[in-house]
Structure formats: C-alpha cells, structure tokens
Amino acid sequence: MSLFQQTGRIVVLLKGKYAGRKAIIYDKLNSKKDKKNPDKVYLFGIKNYPKRIIRKMNFERKIRKSNVKIFFRKVNSRHVFLTRYIFDGIDSLNALFEQNLISISKNLKFDSAKKKLFNNVFTDIFLSGRNKWFFKKLKF
C-alpha cells in the first residue's frame, strides 16, 4: 500500500454509479495476492447523505433525517481522487470491519443485518459531530 493510499484516507470517487461521492479506503489489494487486478481498493462510501436539520423539528424527525446509508465497493485506484483528510474513527471501526468483512470481501454482498449494523455505526459517528466534512454533500 502506498503512503497516500492508506487505510482511513478519505477519497472522492470519479467514475461509475457513485461518482462524486465521498468514501473511506478500507483496504488495498496487494499485487502478490491478486495478480490480475493489482490496483484495486476496497471502499466504504456514503450512498445517502444526511439531510439538513433545523431547530424546530421534533426528535423523531431529526433522527430520520440524520440517517446515513453506506456502500461497499472494490474500485480501481485510478478512479478515486485522494484528499488530505483522514477519517478519525478508523481505529474504532477496525474491530467491526475485521469481524464482519471476511465474508463480504469475497463476494461484495451485504445481508440486511450487516447493512443495518454498518449504517448505524456511521449514523452514530455523524451524530457525534466528528468528521463533519465527510458527511457533507459535495457542491459542484
């Protein structure tokens, strides 16, 4: 893994269905492991960004608007734009990743329980107020 493509680096996707979305590098495939695809990167990204919250909304509506949906992809490393930001909560997420991603990384499929688990983790990180730039939609 190169110095810039390290685990926890925030990137912007440039091509495909999720172009313009922010994502976090989870892992980079080594060329020794996969000789056909040496430059692939596993990413966690935001599928649906949280909506704007105002003060006069009730509690249930605030919780509904602050939901975050994520996606998990294997992408060519040339199709991502590296940023200077590193995700703060990556150390706390590593244990969760190791427990749940062993089966996911082979076929890139989530079951509904794991999808809800990861969505809830990222929603909690958003509500804690860390990494505010990561959870804002890009304006372009």
Backbone hydrogen bonds, N-H to C=O, Kabsch-Sander energy under -0.5 kcal/mol:
donor,donor_aa,acceptor,acceptor_aa,energy
6,Q,4,F,-1.2
8,G,25,I,-2.8
9,R,6,Q,-1.7
10,I,85,Y,-2.3
11,V,23,A,-2.8
12,V,81,F,-2.2
13,L,21,R,-2.5
14,L,79,H,-2.8
15,K,79,H,-0.8
19,A,16,G,-1.4
20,G,13,L,-3.3
21,R,18,Y,-1.9
23,A,11,V,-2.6
24,I,44,F,-3.7
25,I,9,R,-2.2
26,Y,42,Y,-2.9
27,D,42,Y,-1.1
29,L,40,K,-2.0
34,D,30,N,-2.0
35,K,33,K,-0.5
40,K,37,N,-0.7
41,V,75,V,-2.9
42,Y,27,D,-3.2
43,L,73,R,-3.0
44,F,24,I,-2.4
45,G,71,F,-2.4
46,I,22,K,-2.0
47,K,45,G,-0.6
47,K,69,K,-2.8
48,N,69,K,-1.3
51,K,65,K,-2.7
57,M,54,I,-1.2
62,K,58,N,-2.0
63,I,59,F,-2.2
64,R,60,E,-2.3
65,K,61,R,-2.2
66,S,62,K,-1.3
67,N,64,R,-1.0
69,K,48,N,-1.4
71,F,45,G,-2.2
73,R,43,L,-2.0
75,V,41,V,-2.9
75,V,73,R,-0.6
77,S,39,D,-3.2
79,H,76,N,-1.9
80,V,77,S,-0.8
81,F,12,V,-3.0
82,L,80,V,-0.6
83,T,10,I,-1.7
87,F,8,G,-3.4
90,I,87,F,-0.8
91,D,88,D,-0.6
93,L,89,G,-1.3
94,N,90,I,-1.1
95,A,91,D,-0.5
97,F,93,L,-2.7
98,E,94,N,-2.6
99,Q,95,A,-1.8
100,N,96,L,-1.8
101,L,97,F,-2.6
104,I,100,N,-0.6
105,S,101,L,-2.4
107,N,103,S,-1.0
108,L,104,I,-3.2
115,K,111,D,-2.3
116,K,112,S,-2.1
117,L,113,A,-2.0
118,F,114,K,-2.4
119,N,115,K,-2.3
120,N,116,K,-2.5
121,V,117,L,-1.9
122,F,118,F,-2.2
123,T,119,N,-2.0
124,D,120,N,-2.3
125,I,121,V,-1.9
126,F,122,F,-2.0
127,L,123,T,-2.5
128,S,124,D,-1.5
129,G,125,I,-0.7
129,G,126,F,-1.0
130,R,125,I,-1.0
134,F,131,N,-0.5
135,F,131,N,-1.0
136,K,133,W,-1.1
140,F,138,L,-0.7
